[in-house]
């Protein structure tokens, strides 16, 4: 997964401005097609409006909940959980990944173990978090941090493990200290791969928090989606889903921009 992310980043970096505009046009066209199909199946009632409201109704509800400030208390809770879980995943994943990558033996032994654990559906551990920490923010923070840890850790291992040994020998031959070797050689060389893992890890962290709120919670954006679903208020439910998607898109765009700028520096 991390190798695919790195390859995707390298491919994006090689795109010309015209190709980037074409890529954006394809994405916008796909979104427009989705909205057209959504409108068609609701207007013709191929799908009952009770289960799938019309896009115009969802838009009106979305504008209302945003304009009235109704969504902000729930968003505040979710972002608070993310503001704690994200740094935990970042620090823990980066530190463990760096320590594992210090030796070839460590990378060869522990990377497959971490990858194997990552292959397990992590959502199955959420009931344990709820049993141990309750249905408050603590269980969402633990769940989100666990989701974010693995991509960051694995990409950190790959990033540092793939630093050209020739650069390290050259730095040693010039009398560079370990601190200089890390900051001037190893970290810049590993940064593109690490940043790909950070972007993926933080996004998974956020989405895991939303997922946890939909399962067992008394507040937060995910809880609000389920609350409206249980009340059969599908218009409001889809409006909150759109709100979640919009927040996730903004976060991903910000992280992608940071990744792109660091990759070019």
C-alpha positions as CSV (number, residue, x, y, z in Angstrom):
1,X,0.0,0.0,0.0
2,X,2.8,2.5,0.9
3,X,4.7,1.6,-2.3
4,X,1.6,2.3,-4.3
5,X,1.1,5.7,-2.6
6,X,4.7,6.6,-3.3
7,X,4.3,5.6,-7.0
8,X,1.1,7.6,-7.2
9,X,2.9,10.6,-5.8
10,X,5.7,10.3,-8.3
11,X,3.3,9.9,-11.2
12,X,1.3,13.0,-10.1
13,X,4.6,15.0,-9.8
14,X,5.4,14.3,-13.4
15,X,2.1,15.5,-14.8
16,X,2.2,18.6,-17.0
17,X,-0.2,21.5,-16.2
18,X,-2.4,20.5,-19.1
19,X,-2.6,16.9,-17.8
20,X,-3.5,18.2,-14.3
21,X,-6.3,20.2,-15.8
22,X,-7.5,17.2,-17.8
23,X,-7.4,15.1,-14.6
24,X,-9.4,17.7,-12.7
25,X,-11.9,17.8,-15.6
26,X,-12.4,14.0,-15.5
27,X,-13.0,14.2,-11.7
28,X,-15.6,17.0,-12.1
29,X,-17.3,15.1,-14.9
30,X,-17.5,12.0,-12.8
31,X,-19.1,14.1,-10.0
32,X,-21.5,15.7,-12.4
33,X,-22.5,12.2,-13.8
34,X,-23.1,11.0,-10.3
35,X,-25.4,13.9,-9.5
36,X,-27.3,13.4,-12.8
37,X,-27.9,9.8,-12.1
38,X,-28.9,10.6,-8.5
39,X,-31.4,13.2,-9.7
40,X,-32.8,10.8,-12.3
41,X,-33.4,7.8,-10.0
42,X,-35.1,10.0,-7.4
43,X,-37.3,12.0,-9.9
44,X,-38.4,8.9,-11.7
45,X,-38.8,7.2,-8.3
46,X,-36.7,4.2,-9.4
47,X,-35.5,4.5,-5.8
48,X,-38.0,5.8,-3.3
49,X,-37.3,9.3,-2.0
50,X,-37.8,7.9,1.5
51,X,-34.5,6.0,1.1
52,X,-32.7,8.4,-1.3
53,X,-33.8,12.1,-1.2
54,X,-33.5,14.3,-4.2
55,X,-30.2,16.2,-4.5
56,X,-32.0,19.5,-4.3
57,X,-33.6,18.5,-0.9
58,X,-30.3,17.4,0.4
59,X,-28.6,20.6,-0.7
60,X,-31.3,22.7,1.1
61,X,-30.8,20.7,4.3
62,X,-27.1,21.0,4.0
63,X,-27.3,24.8,3.6
64,X,-29.7,25.0,6.6
65,X,-27.5,22.9,9.0
66,X,-24.4,24.8,8.0
67,X,-26.0,28.3,8.0
68,X,-27.7,27.8,11.3
69,X,-24.6,26.4,13.0
70,X,-26.4,23.2,13.8
71,X,-23.4,21.1,12.7
72,X,-20.7,22.9,14.4
73,X,-21.0,21.4,18.0
74,X,-20.8,17.9,16.5
75,X,-17.9,18.9,14.2
76,X,-16.1,20.4,17.2
77,X,-16.3,17.1,19.0
78,X,-15.0,15.1,16.0
79,X,-12.2,17.5,15.4
80,X,-11.2,17.4,19.1
81,X,-10.9,13.7,18.9
82,X,-8.9,13.9,15.7
83,X,-6.7,16.6,17.1
84,X,-5.5,14.1,19.8
85,X,-5.6,10.9,17.8
86,X,-3.8,12.3,14.8
87,X,-0.6,13.4,16.6
88,X,-0.6,10.2,18.6
89,X,-0.6,8.2,15.4
90,X,2.0,10.5,13.8
91,X,4.5,10.4,16.7
92,X,4.0,6.7,17.5
93,X,4.1,5.6,13.9
94,X,7.1,7.7,13.0
95,X,9.0,6.7,16.1
96,X,8.4,3.0,15.8
97,X,9.1,3.1,12.0
98,X,12.3,4.9,12.5
99,X,13.5,2.6,15.2
100,X,12.7,-0.5,13.1
101,X,14.5,1.0,10.1
102,X,17.8,1.6,12.0
103,X,19.1,-1.9,11.0
104,X,18.4,-4.0,8.0
105,X,17.7,-6.9,10.4
106,X,15.0,-4.9,12.2
107,X,13.3,-3.9,8.9
108,X,13.5,-7.4,7.5
109,X,12.0,-8.9,10.7
110,X,9.5,-6.4,12.0
111,X,8.1,-4.9,8.8
112,X,6.3,-8.2,7.7
113,X,4.9,-8.5,11.3
114,X,3.5,-5.0,11.3
115,X,2.2,-5.4,7.7
116,X,0.5,-8.7,8.8
117,X,-1.2,-7.0,11.8
118,X,-2.3,-4.1,9.5
119,X,-3.9,-6.7,7.2
120,X,-6.3,-7.6,10.0
121,X,-9.6,-5.6,9.9
122,X,-8.8,-3.1,12.7
123,X,-12.5,-2.3,13.2
124,X,-12.9,-5.6,15.1
125,X,-10.9,-4.1,17.9
126,X,-13.3,-1.2,18.4
127,X,-15.6,-3.1,20.8
128,X,-12.5,-3.6,23.0
129,X,-11.9,0.1,23.0
130,X,-15.5,0.8,24.0
131,X,-15.4,-1.8,26.8
132,X,-12.1,-0.4,28.1
133,X,-12.7,3.3,27.6
134,X,-16.5,3.8,27.3
135,X,-18.5,5.4,24.5
136,X,-17.0,8.9,25.1
137,X,-14.2,10.5,23.1
138,X,-11.5,8.3,24.6
139,X,-12.5,5.2,22.6
140,X,-12.7,7.2,19.3
141,X,-9.3,8.6,20.0
142,X,-7.8,5.2,20.6
143,X,-9.5,3.8,17.6
144,X,-8.4,6.6,15.3
145,X,-4.8,6.5,16.5
146,X,-4.6,2.8,15.9
147,X,-5.9,3.2,12.3
148,X,-3.5,6.0,11.6
149,X,-0.5,4.3,13.2
150,X,0.1,1.5,10.6
151,X,0.4,3.5,7.3
152,X,2.7,6.1,9.0
153,X,4.9,3.4,10.6
154,X,5.2,1.3,7.4
155,X,5.9,4.2,5.2
156,X,8.5,5.5,7.7
157,X,10.2,2.1,7.6
158,X,10.2,2.0,3.8
159,X,11.4,5.7,3.5
160,X,14.4,5.3,5.8
161,X,15.2,1.8,4.5
162,X,15.5,3.0,0.9
163,X,17.9,5.8,1.6
164,X,20.9,5.3,-0.8
165,X,23.7,3.7,1.2
166,X,26.2,5.6,-1.0
167,X,24.9,8.9,0.4
168,X,25.3,7.6,3.9
169,X,28.9,6.4,3.3
170,X,29.7,9.7,1.6
171,X,28.4,11.7,4.6
172,X,30.5,9.5,6.9
173,X,33.6,10.1,4.8
174,X,33.2,13.8,5.1
175,X,33.0,13.6,8.9
176,X,29.3,14.3,9.3
177,X,27.8,13.6,12.8
178,X,24.8,11.4,13.3
179,X,22.6,14.4,13.8
180,X,23.8,16.0,10.5
181,X,23.4,12.6,8.8
182,X,19.8,12.4,10.0
183,X,18.7,15.9,9.2
184,X,20.6,16.6,6.0
185,X,20.7,13.2,4.3
186,X,18.3,10.6,5.7
187,X,15.2,12.7,6.5
188,X,15.1,14.6,3.2
189,X,15.6,11.4,1.2
190,X,12.9,9.6,3.1
191,X,10.5,12.5,3.4
192,X,8.4,11.9,0.2
193,X,7.6,8.3,1.2
194,X,6.9,9.3,4.9
195,X,4.6,12.1,3.8
196,X,2.6,9.7,1.7
197,X,2.1,7.6,4.8
198,X,1.3,10.6,6.9
199,X,-1.5,11.7,4.5
200,X,-3.0,8.3,4.3
201,X,-2.6,7.7,8.0
202,X,-4.3,10.9,9.1
203,X,-7.1,10.4,6.6
204,X,-7.7,6.9,7.9
205,X,-7.5,8.3,11.5
206,X,-10.3,10.8,10.7
207,X,-12.5,8.3,8.9
208,X,-12.0,5.8,11.8
209,X,-13.2,8.3,14.3
210,X,-16.3,9.0,12.2
211,X,-16.9,5.3,11.9
212,X,-16.5,4.8,15.6
213,X,-19.0,7.6,16.3
214,X,-21.6,5.8,14.1
215,X,-21.2,2.6,16.1
216,X,-21.2,3.7,19.7
217,X,-21.2,7.4,20.6
218,X,-23.4,10.1,22.2
219,X,-21.9,13.0,20.2
220,X,-20.0,13.8,17.0
221,X,-20.7,14.0,13.3
222,X,-20.9,10.2,12.9
223,X,-23.4,10.0,15.8
224,X,-25.5,12.7,14.2
225,X,-25.7,10.7,10.9
226,X,-27.0,7.6,12.8
227,X,-29.3,9.7,14.9
228,X,-31.1,11.0,11.8
229,X,-31.1,7.5,10.2
230,X,-32.8,6.0,13.3
231,X,-35.3,8.8,13.1
232,X,-36.0,8.1,9.4
233,X,-35.0,11.7,8.5
234,X,-33.0,10.7,5.4
235,X,-32.8,14.3,4.1
236,X,-31.0,15.4,7.2
237,X,-28.9,12.2,7.2
238,X,-27.7,12.7,3.7
239,X,-27.0,16.4,4.4
240,X,-24.7,15.3,7.2
241,X,-23.1,12.7,5.0
242,X,-22.3,15.4,2.5
243,X,-20.9,17.5,5.3
244,X,-18.6,14.7,6.3
245,X,-17.5,14.1,2.7
246,X,-16.8,17.8,2.3
247,X,-14.7,18.0,5.5
248,X,-12.7,14.9,4.4
249,X,-12.1,16.3,0.9
250,X,-10.8,19.6,2.4
251,X,-8.5,17.7,4.8
252,X,-7.2,15.5,2.1
253,X,-6.6,18.5,-0.2
254,X,-4.6,20.3,2.5
255,X,-2.5,17.2,3.3
256,X,-1.9,16.5,-0.4
257,X,-0.8,20.1,-0.9
258,X,1.6,19.8,1.9
259,X,2.9,16.5,0.6
260,X,3.3,18.0,-2.9
261,X,5.2,21.1,-1.7
262,X,7.5,19.1,0.6
263,X,8.2,16.7,-2.3
264,X,9.3,19.5,-4.6
265,X,11.4,21.2,-1.9
